Amino acid sequence: MLVDDMRDTLQLRFGDLLIDLAHYRVLLADQPLILSYREYALLVYLAGRAGQVVHKRQLLEEGLGRHDPGGLRMVEEHIRHLKQQLERGDRRFLEEVPGVGWRFMPEV
């Protein structure tokens, strides 16, 4: 029973966006999103710093653990795909700060 209670706390919720850290899944309006491991890792990293500008280099080194061979361009590609998955209709979650990086700004 304690495990279930702990798992409930391993979630990040922003309105109808749920990032379930215990089960490695993301739900938007109760619908699962199909994300690659790296897209999921970037989302968790950005959502954990909601409202803060995160530099591209920081996303590569800390968000992806420096193991991404595509470098900064690959980060941009993952963010682009992540935005396609998250931002449907009028929803906006990821804001680009030109020349710097990205900010997770959920509409709650």
Rosetta blueprint (number, residue, H / E / L):
1 M L
2 L H
3 V H
4 D H
5 D H
6 M H
7 R H
8 D H
9 T H
10 L L
11 Q E
12 L E
13 R E
14 F E
15 G L
16 D L
17 L E
18 L E
19 I E
20 D E
21 L L
22 A L
23 H L
24 Y L
25 R E
26 V E
27 L E
28 L E
29 A L
30 D L
31 Q E
32 P E
33 L L
34 I L
35 L L
36 S L
37 Y H
38 R H
39 E H
40 Y H
41 A H
42 L H
43 L H
44 V H
45 Y H
46 L H
47 A H
48 G L
49 R L
50 A L
51 G L
52 Q L
53 V E
54 V E
55 H E
56 K H
57 R H
58 Q H
59 L H
60 L H
61 E H
62 E H
63 G H
64 L L
65 G L
66 R L
67 H L
68 D L
69 P L
70 G L
71 G H
72 L H
73 R H
74 M H
75 V H
76 E H
77 E H
78 H H
79 I H
80 R H
81 H H
82 L H
83 K H
84 Q H
85 Q H
86 L H
87 E L
88 R L
89 G L
90 D L
91 R L
92 R L
93 F L
94 L E
95 E E
96 E E
97 V E
98 P L
99 G L
100 V L
101 G E
102 W E
103 R E
104 F E
105 M L
106 P L
107 E L
108 V L
